[in-house]
Amino acid sequence: MPLHSYEPRQGHRLPHDPFNAIVGPRPIGWISSTSSSGVLNLAPYSFFNAFNYVPPIVGFASVGRKDSLNNIEATGEFVWNLASESLAEAMNQSCAAVGPEVNEFELAGLATEPSTLVRPPRVQASLVTMECRCTQIVQLQTAQGTQVPTWLVLGEVVMVHIDEQLLQGGVYQTAAGKPLLRGGGPGDYFTISEAGKFVMRRPA
C-alpha cells in the first residue's frame, strides 16, 4: 500500500501535523494549581496520562513554560480534574492565553471545591478529581541530548474523589464519565460511549 513517509525534522509536507492525531485521542489533563502568592490557575493539557499503579502517578507535559509549571515548581502540588463532555466549553475557556494574575476558574465561570490534602482547589463540577504531589519535573531532550522547551510534570496521586454515580457494583464506569479526549487538527475532540466498548482478557 502507498505510504506517506517523512522525517519530522524535515517537515511533514501536510496541511496539518498528523502527530497529535495519530497519538490519540488523548485524555485531557485539566490541571488546577496555586501560585506561591495564592493566585488560582486552571489549564487543560492534551499531553497527559497515567504512568504507574502503586503509587498512582499521573503526568502532563507543559510545552513551553506555562503558569501551571511555575506554580507546581513553587508549591509542589496540583489537582487533575476530569473534563467531561458537559464541561467542554468551560475547559476551552480555561485555555485562554492570559496572564498569571488571572484566575481561570473565574474566567470559565467555574466554582471551586477545597481539596483534602493539597492546597490547589478542585473543579466543583468535575465528576472525578485527583489530588497530587509533584514527584519529578523533567525537561525533555532530543536524541542528541539537546534540551527542548517542554517539561514533563509527574505527580503522585494522594487523594481521589469519584462521584458515586460513576460506580456500578464498585467498578468505575469509564464511558459514564464522558471524558473529553483530544484528537488532531486545530480543534478536534472526542468522547467515548458504552457502545464502543469491548472486553478482551489478557492471556493466562
Disulfide bonds with the S-S distance in Angstrom:
none
